[in-house]
């Protein structure tokens, strides 16, 4: 048989070793991926043709003070609706050349080849998912996962709801020029407080490396705090109010996102999240391929608690 005869025996243990931490490595490697899975919500669904997210958009209207035999309000009182999201699919393929495996018959050589390809897959998937989840989901003819640019918007239809006719589904957008070096925290603080409601404050701030450096320079040493949960993962971070500030190199220049991750959920479709195939051998190629499949979607239940400053400069 073509290929290395030790392949199946050697790779079984090797793949199990890496697959047990494969997802964790990916989702702790990039700032935005880490924020999604550690500050947001992660929910696994068993199935369904789509994701249905209940939304509360108005307070109860049938309420108020009264005395004696006053008539209570019992009018039709709509305040609940549903956002719907379609499942999205993503794949990666680890491909090994049987000719190369045959030429490296030693145990360590085979293991090294497999390990290198698995590590390359981890790096590639994390980079790709991080970039996709910062965009609006229209990439690859709309097949990409919905990302941050789809969630934080005042104009685009999202979850089947058009903010033009449902203003409660608009994010807070600030497109005015914002020079951090001369204006300090002014617009950032205004955005933070605008998105707060009672004791519900933004949980995270995400920006570019350039803008992060400018924000960091505004803090005096005695004012600088770090979020220990983020710092322990090796990410550079500072604290603004109660929100850790992080930077992601895939973020659009000039952007500062102010987010409340309590309302953002990563939905996974059951066993089809990081589903791994066996090693497959195509009939027309002397190679082995392992497919990695992800089915899920990133969804939001409260767009109004998300904001974007889009024209900041250092």
C-alpha positions as CSV (number, residue, x, y, z in Angstrom):
1,X,0.0,0.0,0.0
2,X,1.2,3.5,-0.8
3,X,2.4,5.5,2.2
4,X,4.0,4.7,5.4
5,X,2.8,1.4,7.0
6,X,3.2,2.8,10.5
7,X,0.9,5.8,9.7
8,X,-2.4,4.7,11.2
9,X,-0.8,3.3,14.4
10,X,1.4,6.3,14.9
11,X,-1.1,9.0,14.2
12,X,-4.0,7.7,16.3
13,X,-2.3,8.6,19.5
14,X,-0.7,11.8,18.1
15,X,-4.0,13.2,16.8
16,X,-5.8,12.4,20.1
17,X,-3.1,14.3,21.9
18,X,-3.6,17.4,19.8
19,X,-7.4,17.2,19.2
20,X,-8.1,17.4,23.0
21,X,-6.7,20.9,23.0
22,X,-7.2,21.9,19.4
23,X,-10.2,24.2,19.9
24,X,-8.8,25.7,23.1
25,X,-5.5,26.6,21.4
26,X,-7.4,28.3,18.5
27,X,-9.8,30.3,20.8
28,X,-7.0,31.6,23.1
29,X,-4.6,32.6,20.3
30,X,-6.3,35.8,19.1
31,X,-7.8,38.7,21.1
32,X,-11.2,38.8,19.5
33,X,-11.6,35.0,19.5
34,X,-10.7,35.0,23.2
35,X,-13.2,37.8,24.0
36,X,-16.0,35.9,22.1
37,X,-15.5,32.7,24.1
38,X,-14.5,34.1,27.5
39,X,-16.6,37.2,27.9
40,X,-19.5,36.3,25.6
41,X,-21.8,33.3,25.7
42,X,-21.2,29.9,24.1
43,X,-24.2,27.7,23.6
44,X,-24.4,24.3,21.9
45,X,-27.7,23.4,20.1
46,X,-28.6,19.9,19.1
47,X,-30.1,20.9,15.8
48,X,-32.8,23.0,14.1
49,X,-32.9,24.6,10.6
50,X,-32.0,28.0,12.1
51,X,-31.1,29.7,15.3
52,X,-34.0,31.5,17.0
53,X,-33.0,34.2,19.5
54,X,-35.8,35.7,21.6
55,X,-35.6,39.5,22.0
56,X,-37.2,41.9,24.5
57,X,-37.5,45.3,22.9
58,X,-40.1,47.2,25.0
59,X,-41.1,47.4,28.6
60,X,-44.5,46.2,29.8
61,X,-47.1,48.9,28.8
62,X,-50.0,47.6,31.0
63,X,-48.8,48.9,34.3
64,X,-49.1,52.0,36.5
65,X,-50.4,53.4,39.8
66,X,-54.1,53.2,40.7
67,X,-56.6,53.8,43.4
68,X,-60.0,52.3,44.4
69,X,-61.8,50.8,41.4
70,X,-59.7,52.3,38.6
71,X,-59.6,50.3,35.4
72,X,-56.4,48.5,34.7
73,X,-54.8,48.7,31.3
74,X,-55.1,45.3,29.5
75,X,-54.3,46.4,25.9
76,X,-52.4,44.4,23.3
77,X,-48.9,44.9,24.5
78,X,-46.2,43.7,22.2
79,X,-42.6,43.8,23.4
80,X,-41.2,40.4,22.4
81,X,-39.9,39.3,19.0
82,X,-37.4,36.8,17.5
83,X,-34.2,37.3,15.7
84,X,-33.3,34.4,13.4
85,X,-29.9,33.4,12.2
86,X,-28.9,30.8,9.7
87,X,-26.2,28.2,10.4
88,X,-22.9,28.9,8.7
89,X,-20.2,26.3,7.7
90,X,-16.5,26.4,7.8
91,X,-13.9,23.8,6.8
92,X,-10.1,23.2,7.0
93,X,-8.3,20.3,5.4
94,X,-5.0,18.8,6.7
95,X,-3.3,17.1,3.7
96,X,-0.4,14.7,3.9
97,X,1.6,13.4,0.9
98,X,1.9,9.6,1.0
99,X,5.2,9.9,-1.0
100,X,6.7,12.1,1.8
101,X,5.4,9.7,4.5
102,X,7.0,6.7,2.7
103,X,10.3,8.5,2.5
104,X,10.2,9.2,6.3
105,X,9.5,5.7,7.6
106,X,11.0,6.3,11.1
107,X,8.5,6.8,14.0
108,X,9.8,10.2,14.9
109,X,9.8,11.4,11.4
110,X,6.2,10.5,10.8
111,X,5.1,12.0,14.1
112,X,7.0,15.2,13.3
113,X,5.2,15.6,9.9
114,X,1.8,15.1,11.5
115,X,2.5,17.4,14.4
116,X,3.8,20.2,12.2
117,X,0.6,20.0,10.0
118,X,-1.7,20.0,13.0
119,X,0.1,23.0,14.4
120,X,-0.1,24.7,11.0
121,X,-3.8,24.0,10.9
122,X,-4.3,25.6,14.4
123,X,-2.5,28.8,13.4
124,X,-4.3,29.0,10.0
125,X,-7.8,28.4,11.5
126,X,-7.3,30.9,14.3
127,X,-6.1,33.6,11.9
128,X,-8.9,33.0,9.4
129,X,-11.7,32.8,12.0
130,X,-10.4,35.9,13.8
131,X,-10.5,37.9,10.5
132,X,-13.9,36.5,9.5
133,X,-15.6,37.2,12.9
134,X,-14.5,40.9,12.6
135,X,-16.2,41.3,9.3
136,X,-19.9,41.5,8.3
137,X,-20.5,37.9,7.0
138,X,-20.9,38.9,3.4
139,X,-17.6,37.3,2.4
140,X,-17.6,34.3,0.0
141,X,-21.0,35.2,-1.3
142,X,-22.5,35.4,2.2
143,X,-21.2,32.0,3.3
144,X,-18.9,33.4,6.0
145,X,-19.9,33.5,9.7
146,X,-21.5,36.8,10.8
147,X,-18.9,39.0,12.5
148,X,-18.6,42.1,14.6
149,X,-19.2,44.4,11.6
150,X,-22.6,42.7,11.2
151,X,-23.5,43.0,14.8
152,X,-22.5,46.6,15.4
153,X,-24.4,48.6,12.8
154,X,-27.2,51.1,12.7
155,X,-28.2,50.4,9.1
156,X,-27.8,46.7,8.1
157,X,-30.5,44.1,8.5
158,X,-29.3,41.5,11.0
159,X,-31.1,38.5,12.4
160,X,-33.9,39.2,10.0
161,X,-34.7,42.6,11.6
162,X,-34.2,45.9,9.8
163,X,-33.2,48.8,12.1
164,X,-34.7,51.3,9.7
165,X,-38.1,50.2,10.9
166,X,-37.0,49.0,14.3
167,X,-34.7,51.7,15.9
168,X,-34.3,49.7,19.0
169,X,-32.1,47.3,16.9
170,X,-29.6,50.1,16.1
171,X,-26.1,50.1,17.5
172,X,-24.6,53.4,18.7
173,X,-22.3,54.7,15.9
174,X,-19.8,57.6,16.2
175,X,-18.2,58.5,12.9
176,X,-16.9,61.9,14.0
177,X,-13.2,62.6,13.9
178,X,-11.6,61.7,17.1
179,X,-7.9,62.6,17.8
180,X,-6.9,60.7,21.0
181,X,-3.7,62.7,21.4
182,X,-5.5,66.0,21.7
183,X,-9.0,65.0,22.9
184,X,-8.0,62.3,25.4
185,X,-10.7,60.0,26.6
186,X,-13.6,62.4,25.7
187,X,-15.4,60.4,22.9
188,X,-14.4,57.0,24.4
189,X,-15.9,58.0,27.7
190,X,-19.1,59.4,26.1
191,X,-19.5,56.1,24.1
192,X,-19.0,54.0,27.2
193,X,-21.5,55.9,29.3
194,X,-24.0,56.1,26.4
195,X,-24.0,52.3,26.2
196,X,-24.4,51.8,30.0
197,X,-27.8,51.3,31.6
198,X,-28.1,51.2,35.3
199,X,-25.6,48.6,36.5
200,X,-25.2,47.2,33.0
201,X,-21.9,48.5,31.6
202,X,-19.8,47.6,28.5
203,X,-17.6,44.6,29.2
204,X,-14.9,45.0,26.5
205,X,-13.2,47.5,24.3
206,X,-11.4,46.3,21.1
207,X,-9.3,48.5,18.9
208,X,-6.2,48.5,16.7
209,X,-2.6,48.3,17.9
210,X,-1.9,51.9,17.0
211,X,-5.0,53.2,18.8
212,X,-4.3,50.9,21.8
213,X,-0.8,52.5,22.1
214,X,-2.3,55.9,22.1
215,X,-4.9,55.0,24.8
216,X,-2.2,53.4,26.9
217,X,-0.1,56.6,26.7
218,X,-3.0,58.6,28.2
219,X,-2.9,56.7,31.4
220,X,-0.5,57.7,34.2
221,X,1.3,54.8,35.7
222,X,-0.8,55.0,38.9
223,X,-4.0,54.8,36.9
224,X,-3.1,51.8,34.8
225,X,-4.8,48.5,35.7
226,X,-4.9,45.2,34.0
227,X,-7.6,42.5,33.8
228,X,-5.9,39.5,35.4
229,X,-8.1,36.9,33.5
230,X,-6.9,38.4,30.2
231,X,-3.3,39.0,31.3
232,X,-3.0,35.4,32.4
233,X,-3.6,34.4,28.8
234,X,-0.6,36.5,27.6
235,X,-2.6,39.3,26.0
236,X,-1.6,42.9,26.4
237,X,-4.4,44.8,28.1
238,X,-5.3,47.9,30.1
239,X,-8.5,48.8,31.9
240,X,-10.8,51.6,31.0
241,X,-13.5,52.1,33.6
242,X,-14.5,48.4,34.1
243,X,-13.7,47.2,30.6
244,X,-10.4,45.6,29.5
245,X,-9.0,47.3,26.4
246,X,-7.4,44.9,23.9
247,X,-6.1,45.3,20.3
248,X,-6.4,42.9,17.4
249,X,-4.2,43.3,14.3
250,X,-7.1,42.2,12.0
251,X,-9.3,45.2,13.0
252,X,-10.0,48.0,10.6
253,X,-7.8,51.2,11.1
254,X,-9.5,53.9,13.1
255,X,-12.0,51.5,14.9
256,X,-12.7,51.4,18.6
257,X,-15.5,48.9,19.5
258,X,-17.2,49.3,22.8
259,X,-19.0,46.1,23.5
260,X,-21.3,44.4,26.0
261,X,-20.5,40.8,25.5
262,X,-23.3,39.6,27.7
263,X,-25.5,40.0,24.6
264,X,-23.3,38.2,22.1
265,X,-23.4,34.4,21.7
266,X,-21.4,31.9,19.8
267,X,-23.8,29.1,18.8
268,X,-22.4,25.7,18.0
269,X,-24.3,23.0,16.1
270,X,-23.9,19.9,18.3
271,X,-21.3,17.4,17.2
272,X,-20.6,19.3,14.0
273,X,-18.4,21.8,15.8
274,X,-14.8,20.9,15.1
275,X,-15.9,17.6,13.7
276,X,-12.9,15.6,12.5
277,X,-13.1,13.1,9.7
278,X,-10.9,10.0,9.5
279,X,-7.9,10.2,7.3
280,X,-9.3,9.8,3.8
281,X,-7.5,8.8,0.6
282,X,-8.9,10.3,-2.6
283,X,-9.1,7.8,-5.5
284,X,-7.2,10.1,-7.9
285,X,-4.4,11.3,-5.6
286,X,-1.7,9.7,-3.5
287,X,-2.5,11.7,-0.4
288,X,-4.3,11.5,2.9
289,X,-6.8,14.2,4.0
290,X,-8.4,14.9,7.3
291,X,-11.4,17.3,7.2
292,X,-12.2,19.7,10.0
293,X,-15.8,21.0,9.9
294,X,-17.4,23.8,12.0
295,X,-21.1,24.6,11.9
296,X,-22.3,27.5,14.0
297,X,-23.0,31.2,14.0
298,X,-22.2,34.4,16.0
299,X,-25.4,36.1,17.2
300,X,-26.5,39.1,19.2
301,X,-29.6,39.6,21.4
302,X,-29.1,43.4,22.1
303,X,-27.6,45.5,19.3
304,X,-28.3,48.7,21.2
305,X,-25.7,47.8,23.9
306,X,-22.9,47.7,21.2
307,X,-21.0,50.8,19.9
308,X,-18.4,51.8,17.4
309,X,-16.1,54.8,17.1
310,X,-15.0,54.6,13.5
311,X,-12.7,57.6,12.8
312,X,-10.2,57.7,15.6
313,X,-6.6,58.6,15.1
314,X,-3.6,58.4,17.4
